Amino acid sequence: MKHLFLLVLTAISIPLFAAESVYVCRKCRMLTVKDGIPSSSYCSAGSSHLWHRVGVPGKEIYRCRKCTLQLLSNGMPSTSYCFMSGSHRWDKLGVRGNEHYTCRKCRMSLRTDGRPAGYGCSNNSMHLWHKL
């Protein structure tokens, strides 16, 4: 019975930890998608990477209003370890698509399936989107 329980527990836990995740290095801000913790070797900020799991890869575009980190995630990313201080303040800008937009104020550029959300411009105001 003990062996059966361990076998069932192993079969359940492997898919949970084998799924791809989005990681960001807390030192150099590098983003990567891996199905396990990425290698800590060769951080451009010196020494070793300090990886933090921020979410699951997806098509939703999120941007932190404090540190301007932008990523694609399936749902709200983790708020821990913002580069500026404390916690990230994520804004969902839209869903990845084919329409190309640029903000006239902060010059951020992205491709969405419709007009991106206006909030969260790094100039402490609303984005002013221009469709290219």
LUMFIVO-74203 format. One record per residue: residue number from 1; residue in one letter; z, x, y of N, C-alpha, C in turn. Coordinates in Angstrom, 1 decimal. Example, Ala and Ser with C-alpha at 12.3 -4.5 7.8 and 13.67 -1.06 7.14 Angstrom:
# LUMFIVO-74203
SITE    k  r    n.pz    n.px    n.py   ca.pz   ca.px   ca.py    c.pz    c.px    c.py
SITE    1  A     7.8    13.2    -5.7     7.8    12.3    -4.5     7.8    13.2    -3.3
SITE    2  S     7.1    12.8    -2.2     7.1    13.7    -1.1     7.9    12.9     0.0
END
This chain:
# LUMFIVO-74203
SITE    k  r    n.pz    n.px    n.py   ca.pz   ca.px   ca.py    c.pz    c.px    c.py
SITE    1  M     0.0     0.8    -1.2     0.0     0.0     0.0     0.0     0.9     1.3
SITE    2  K     0.8     2.0     1.2     0.8     2.9     2.4    -0.5     3.5     2.7
SITE    3  H    -1.3     3.9     1.7    -2.6     4.4     1.9    -3.6     3.4     2.4
SITE    4  L    -3.5     2.2     2.0    -4.4     1.1     2.5    -4.1     0.9     4.0
SITE    5  F    -2.8     0.9     4.4    -2.4     0.7     5.8    -3.0     1.8     6.7
SITE    6  L    -2.9     3.1     6.2    -3.4     4.2     6.9    -4.9     4.1     7.0
SITE    7  L    -5.6     3.7     6.0    -7.1     3.6     6.0    -7.5     2.5     7.0
SITE    8  V    -6.8     1.4     7.0    -7.1     0.3     8.0    -6.9     0.8     9.4
SITE    9  L    -5.7     1.4     9.6    -5.4     1.9    11.0    -6.4     3.0    11.4
SITE   10  T    -6.9     3.8    10.6    -7.9     4.8    10.9    -9.2     4.2    11.2
SITE   11  A    -9.6     3.2    10.5   -10.9     2.5    10.7   -10.9     1.7    12.0
SITE   12  I    -9.7     1.3    12.5    -9.6     0.5    13.7    -9.6     1.5    14.9
SITE   13  S    -8.9     2.6    14.8    -8.7     3.6    15.9    -9.9     4.4    16.2
SITE   14  I   -10.7     4.8    15.2   -11.9     5.6    15.4   -12.9     5.0    16.4
SITE   15  P   -13.3     3.7    16.3   -14.2     3.1    17.3   -13.5     3.1    18.7
SITE   16  L   -12.2     2.9    18.8   -11.6     2.8    20.1   -11.7     4.1    20.8
SITE   17  F   -11.6     5.3    20.2   -11.6     6.6    20.8   -13.0     7.3    20.8
SITE   18  A   -13.9     6.7    20.1   -15.2     7.3    19.9   -16.2     6.8    21.0
SITE   19  A   -15.8     5.8    21.7   -16.7     5.2    22.8   -16.9     6.1    23.9
SITE   20  E   -18.0     6.1    24.6   -18.2     7.0    25.7   -17.4     6.5    26.9
SITE   21  S   -17.0     7.5    27.7   -16.2     7.3    28.9   -16.7     8.1    30.0
SITE   22  V   -16.4     7.7    31.3   -16.8     8.5    32.4   -15.5     9.3    32.8
SITE   23  Y   -15.8    10.6    33.0   -14.7    11.6    33.3   -15.0    12.2    34.7
SITE   24  V   -14.0    12.5    35.5   -14.2    13.2    36.7   -13.2    14.4    36.7
SITE   25  C   -13.7    15.6    37.2   -12.8    16.7    37.3   -12.0    16.6    38.6
SITE   26  R   -10.7    16.7    38.5    -9.8    16.5    39.7    -9.9    17.7    40.6
SITE   27  K   -10.6    18.8    40.2   -10.7    20.0    41.1   -12.1    20.1    41.7
SITE   28  C   -13.2    19.9    41.0   -14.5    20.1    41.5   -15.3    18.8    41.8
SITE   29  R   -14.7    17.7    41.4   -15.3    16.4    41.5   -16.6    16.1    40.7
SITE   30  M   -16.8    16.9    39.7   -17.9    16.8    38.8   -17.7    15.5    37.9
SITE   31  L   -18.8    14.7    37.8   -18.7    13.5    36.9   -19.5    13.8    35.6
SITE   32  T   -19.0    13.3    34.5   -19.7    13.4    33.2   -19.4    12.2    32.3
SITE   33  V   -20.3    11.9    31.4   -20.1    10.9    30.5   -20.0    11.5    29.1
SITE   34  K   -18.9    11.3    28.4   -18.8    11.9    27.1   -18.1    10.9    26.1
SITE   35  D   -18.2    11.2    24.8   -17.5    10.4    23.8   -16.2    11.0    23.4
SITE   36  G   -15.7    11.9    24.2   -14.4    12.6    24.0   -14.1    13.4    25.2
SITE   37  I   -13.0    14.0    25.3   -12.6    14.8    26.4   -13.6    16.0    26.6
SITE   38  P   -14.2    16.2    27.7   -15.2    17.3    27.9   -14.5    18.6    27.9
SITE   39  S   -15.3    19.7    27.7   -14.8    21.0    27.7   -14.2    21.4    29.1
SITE   40  S   -13.1    22.1    29.1   -12.5    22.4    30.4   -13.0    23.8    30.9
SITE   41  S   -13.9    24.4    30.3   -14.4    25.7    30.7   -15.3    25.7    31.9
SITE   42  Y   -15.2    26.7    32.7   -16.2    27.0    33.8   -16.2    26.0    34.9
SITE   43  C   -15.0    25.6    35.5   -15.0    24.8    36.6   -15.4    25.5    37.9
SITE   44  S   -16.3    25.0    38.7   -16.8    25.7    39.9   -15.7    25.9    40.9
SITE   45  A   -14.6    25.1    40.8   -13.5    25.3    41.8   -12.5    26.4    41.3
SITE   46  G   -12.9    27.0    40.2   -12.0    28.1    39.7   -11.3    27.7    38.4
SITE   47  S   -11.1    28.6    37.5   -10.3    28.4    36.3   -10.9    27.3    35.4
SITE   48  S   -10.1    26.3    35.1   -10.6    25.3    34.1   -10.6    23.9    34.8
SITE   49  H   -11.5    23.0    34.2   -11.6    21.7    34.7   -10.3    20.9    34.4
SITE   50  L    -9.9    20.0    35.2    -8.8    19.0    34.9    -9.4    17.6    34.9
SITE   51  W    -9.8    17.2    33.7   -10.6    16.0    33.5    -9.6    14.8    33.5
SITE   52  H   -10.1    13.7    34.2    -9.4    12.4    34.2   -10.4    11.3    33.9
SITE   53  R   -10.1    10.5    32.9   -10.9     9.4    32.5   -10.9     8.3    33.6
SITE   54  V   -12.0     7.9    34.2   -12.0     6.9    35.2   -12.6     5.6    34.8
SITE   55  G   -13.3     5.5    33.7   -13.9     4.2    33.2   -14.8     4.3    32.1
SITE   56  V   -15.5     3.2    31.9   -16.5     3.1    30.8   -17.9     3.0    31.5
SITE   57  P   -18.9     3.8    31.0   -20.2     3.8    31.7   -20.8     2.3    31.7
SITE   58  G   -21.5     2.0    32.8   -22.1     0.7    32.9   -23.1     0.7    34.0
SITE   59  K   -23.4    -0.5    34.5   -24.4    -0.7    35.6   -23.9    -1.1    36.9
SITE   60  E   -22.6    -1.3    37.0   -22.0    -1.6    38.3   -21.7    -0.4    39.1
SITE   61  I   -22.1    -0.4    40.4   -21.9     0.7    41.3   -20.6     0.6    42.1
SITE   62  Y   -19.8     1.6    41.9   -18.5     1.6    42.7   -18.4     2.9    43.5
SITE   63  R   -17.8     2.7    44.7   -17.6     3.9    45.6   -16.2     3.8    46.2
SITE   64  C   -15.5     5.0    46.1   -14.1     5.0    46.7   -14.2     5.2    48.2
SITE   65  R   -13.5     4.3    48.9   -13.6     4.3    50.4   -12.9     5.5    51.0
SITE   66  K   -12.0     6.2    50.2   -11.2     7.3    50.7   -11.9     8.6    50.5
SITE   67  C   -12.4     8.9    49.3   -13.0    10.2    48.9   -14.5    10.1    48.8
SITE   68  T   -15.1     9.0    48.9   -16.6     8.7    48.8   -17.2     9.0    47.4
SITE   69  L   -16.4     9.2    46.4   -16.9     9.3    45.0   -17.6     8.1    44.6
SITE   70  Q   -18.8     8.2    44.1   -19.6     7.1    43.7   -19.9     7.2    42.2
SITE   71  L   -19.8     6.1    41.4   -20.1     6.2    40.0   -20.6     4.8    39.5
SITE   72  L   -21.2     4.9    38.3   -21.6     3.6    37.6   -20.5     3.4    36.5
SITE   73  S   -20.0     2.1    36.5   -19.0     1.8    35.5   -19.1     0.4    35.1
SITE   74  N   -18.5     0.1    33.9   -18.5    -1.3    33.4   -17.1    -1.8    33.7
SITE   75  G   -17.0    -2.4    34.9   -15.7    -2.9    35.4   -15.0    -1.9    36.3
SITE   76  M   -13.9    -2.3    36.9   -13.2    -1.5    37.9   -12.7    -0.2    37.3
SITE   77  P   -13.1     1.0    38.0   -12.6     2.3    37.5   -11.1     2.5    37.7
SITE   78  S   -10.6     3.5    37.1    -9.2     3.8    37.3    -8.9     4.2    38.7
SITE   79  T    -7.8     3.8    39.3    -7.4     4.2    40.6    -6.7     5.5    40.8
SITE   80  S    -6.3     6.1    39.7    -5.5     7.3    39.7    -6.3     8.5    40.2
SITE   81  Y    -5.5     9.5    40.9    -6.0    10.8    41.3    -7.2    10.8    42.2
SITE   82  C    -7.0    10.1    43.4    -8.0    10.2    44.4    -8.0    11.6    45.0
SITE   83  F    -9.1    12.2    45.4    -9.2    13.6    45.9    -8.5    13.7    47.3
SITE   84  M    -8.6    12.6    48.1    -8.0    12.6    49.4    -6.5    12.5    49.4
SITE   85  S    -6.0    11.5    48.7    -4.5    11.4    48.5    -4.3    10.1    47.7
SITE   86  G    -3.2    10.1    46.9    -2.8     8.9    46.2    -3.8     8.3    45.3
SITE   87  S    -4.2     7.0    45.5    -5.0     6.3    44.6    -6.4     6.0    45.2
SITE   88  H    -7.4     5.9    44.3    -8.7     5.5    44.8    -8.7     4.0    45.3
SITE   89  R    -9.6     3.7    46.3    -9.8     2.4    46.8   -11.2     2.0    46.5
SITE   90  W   -11.5     1.5    45.3   -12.9     1.2    44.9   -13.5     0.0    45.5
SITE   91  D   -14.7     0.1    45.9   -15.5    -1.1    46.4   -16.7    -1.2    45.4
SITE   92  K   -16.9    -2.4    44.9   -18.1    -2.7    44.1   -19.2    -3.0    45.0
SITE   93  L   -20.3    -2.1    45.0   -21.4    -2.2    45.9   -22.5    -3.1    45.4
SITE   94  G   -22.6    -3.2    44.1   -23.7    -4.0    43.5   -23.9    -3.6    42.0
SITE   95  V   -25.0    -4.0    41.5   -25.4    -3.7    40.1   -26.7    -2.9    40.2
SITE   96  R   -26.7    -1.8    39.4   -27.9    -0.9    39.4   -29.2    -1.7    39.2
SITE   97  G   -30.2    -1.4    40.0   -31.5    -2.1    39.9   -32.6    -1.2    40.5
SITE   98  N   -33.7    -1.9    40.9   -34.9    -1.1    41.3   -35.1    -1.2    42.9
SITE   99  E   -34.3    -2.0    43.6   -34.5    -2.0    45.0   -33.7    -0.9    45.7
SITE  100  H   -34.4    -0.1    46.5   -33.8     1.1    47.2   -33.3     0.7    48.6
SITE  101  Y   -32.0     1.0    48.8   -31.3     0.8    50.1   -30.7     2.1    50.6
SITE  102  T   -30.6     2.2    51.9   -29.9     3.3    52.6   -29.1     2.7    53.7
SITE  103  C   -27.8     3.2    53.8   -27.0     2.8    54.9   -27.4     3.6    56.2
SITE  104  R   -27.6     2.9    57.3   -28.0     3.6    58.5   -26.8     4.4    59.2
SITE  105  K   -25.6     4.0    58.8   -24.4     4.7    59.4   -24.0     5.9    58.6
SITE  106  C   -23.8     5.8    57.3   -23.3     6.9    56.5   -24.4     7.6    55.7
SITE  107  R   -25.6     7.1    55.7   -26.7     7.6    55.0   -26.6     7.6    53.5
SITE  108  M   -25.7     6.8    53.0   -25.6     6.7    51.5   -26.9     6.0    51.0
SITE  109  S   -27.4     6.4    49.9   -28.6     5.8    49.3   -28.3     5.3    47.9
SITE  110  L   -28.8     4.1    47.5   -28.6     3.6    46.2   -29.7     2.6    45.8
SITE  111  R   -29.8     2.4    44.5   -30.7     1.4    44.0   -30.0     0.2    43.3
SITE  112  T   -30.2    -1.0    43.8   -29.5    -2.1    43.3   -30.5    -3.2    42.9
SITE  113  D   -30.0    -4.3    42.3   -30.8    -5.5    42.0   -30.8    -6.5    43.1
SITE  114  G   -30.2    -6.2    44.3   -30.2    -7.0    45.5   -29.5    -6.3    46.6
SITE  115  R   -29.3    -6.9    47.7   -28.6    -6.3    48.8   -27.2    -5.9    48.4
SITE  116  P   -26.8    -4.6    48.7   -25.5    -4.1    48.3   -24.4    -4.8    49.2
SITE  117  A   -23.2    -4.7    48.8   -22.1    -5.2    49.5   -21.9    -4.4    50.8
SITE  118  G   -21.4    -5.0    51.9   -21.4    -4.3    53.2   -20.1    -3.5    53.4
SITE  119  Y   -19.0    -3.8    52.7   -17.8    -3.2    53.0   -17.7    -1.8    52.4
SITE  120  G   -16.8    -1.0    53.0   -16.5     0.4    52.4   -17.3     1.5    53.0
SITE  121  C   -17.9     1.4    54.1   -18.7     2.5    54.7   -17.7     3.6    55.1
SITE  122  S   -18.1     4.8    54.9   -17.2     6.0    55.2   -17.0     6.1    56.7
SITE  123  N   -17.7     5.4    57.5   -17.5     5.5    59.0   -16.4     4.4    59.4
SITE  124  N   -15.6     4.0    58.5   -14.5     3.0    58.8   -15.1     1.7    59.4
SITE  125  S   -16.2     1.3    58.8   -16.9     0.0    59.3   -17.6    -0.6    58.1
SITE  126  M   -18.5    -1.5    58.4   -19.4    -2.1    57.4   -20.7    -1.3    57.3
SITE  127  H   -21.2    -1.3    56.0   -22.5    -0.7    55.8   -23.6    -1.4    56.6
SITE  128  L   -24.6    -0.8    57.1   -25.7    -1.4    57.7   -26.9    -1.0    56.8
SITE  129  W   -27.2    -1.8    55.8   -28.2    -1.5    54.8   -29.7    -1.7    55.3
SITE  130  H   -30.5    -0.7    55.0   -31.9    -0.8    55.3   -32.7    -0.7    53.9
SITE  131  K   -33.5    -1.6    53.6   -34.3    -1.6    52.4   -35.5    -0.7    52.6
SITE  132  L   -35.7     0.3    51.7   -36.8     1.2    51.8   -38.0     0.7    51.0
END
